[in-house]
């Protein structure tokens, strides 16, 4: 991968935020003809790498020039979540919308937001990261076919902690927050532990919940998702939609897209109905979806239940009250 400060990046997408030789910047990949069809953006990147697509590194200041050069789609809707609660299913449904771009947990976006969490300790840095984040989204949302009309962004769960800063960049974009019974979320994360829970220095999580150095994974997960619930409780307004996992259905997903000001055709609804029957995270699309609520409740350990109630139980109940009071 070569360092390159040229701005001839039409058709290239920023696929990661990295530091090379002490210089923070972006890895770009040539993505002509590559559709973002996988459940996660990084799965698409891995497919492109298997095709030996060219890559290059630039520093962040390239984004300032590209904002004037690239024609891009403005955000249609943001999808936030508390982890393992159906957000991938909703993002997959957004792909059924004609001429849409769906960015699902793209590294370049969520790593920049993590900089807000751990490094934006003064107004200058915050302003700088805001400019870079807007520029990364602009580059990822470039019109590569000329037909794109909608942009949906699903953020990694920890990015929800920075909702206020994200809203300052895009104040008019409607946003969804997906969540579920905290016991079920903890069980899911203990069975298949995600990278955000086992990050070695725990800087991001410590910035969200306080010192996270010595606690076990059940407590760490419970405190984090409890913090997400509290953030949603505080910031949910007329421009947002709260959605519990147990509500998910084709009509409800259609209502989410209507909330995002998207009118669905009968063909798009049929596609959503078809994709909702498939396990959302699998690339092949051959594994059937199975409701796992009862199984997760049965698998919950005493520790998981104790941590769930101590750190997430009350904010979850309050969030449910708020959702139910604004049907």
URHUUR-V431361 format. One line per field, one symbol per residue. burial: + if it has 24 or more other ideal C-beta (glycine too) atoms within 12 Angstrom, else -. A space follows every 10 residues. Layout:
burial->???
This chain:
burial->--------+- ++++++++-- ---+++++++ +--+-+-+++ +++++--+-- --+-++++++ -++--++--+ -+++++++++ ++++++++++ +++++++-++ ++++++++++ ++++++++-+ -----+-+++ -+++++++++ ++-+---+-+ ++++++++++ +++++++-++ --++++++++ ++++++++++ ---+-++-+- -+-++++++- -+----++++ ++++++++++ +++-++---+ +++++-++-+ -+++-++-++ -+-+---++- ++--++-+-+ +--------- -++--+---+ ---++-+++- +++-++--++ -++----
